[in-house]
Amino acid sequence: MGKIDDTIPKLAFLPALVITIVFGIALQLAGDWKLMLIAGALGALFVRRIRKAFLVGFLGIGIAWSILFVYLSMTAQAMDVANIFISLLGLEGLGIIVIVISVLIGALLGGFGGMLGRALYEFIDEILPSDGGGEQAPPPEPEKVEEESESEE
């Protein structure tokens, strides 16, 4: 069995971002906002650094939710619903704030999901044996330190 990083190809930032956007839209259509952690983690499969994993998850889910909110604003009455929620706080006509906060929360979920996924992949890769016959290589033996002679008089 190979390691995760050996099995999944490393992609550049932009293709990994597009894959994360697609995962984000698909999982958001499932109807559960908590799935954005999984979408971010799936996007982190294609990058090898934890910072890039956060950025891929953050930007990917942020863009995915922005696309969905733009679609809902054009086809449904998403802005009217947002204005109703913001008017409960006494702020009239600022429904866009509700949408911006929602996109920011989704982006943070995707970013933290990407970080969690990347850390989990690295942890699993350390545990999995390499392809060298199914056995892990023994740890290197410590070098012996030569003792200096104490016979100086």
Secondary structure, 3 states (H helix, E strand, C coil): CCCHHHHCCCCCHHHHHHHHHHHHHHHHHCCCHHHHHHHHHHHHHHCCCHHHHHHHHHHHHHHHHHHHHHHHHHHCCHHHHHHHHHHCCCCCCCHHHHHHHHHHHHHHHHHHHHHHHHHHHHHHHHHCCCCCCCCCCCCCCCCCCCCCCCCCC
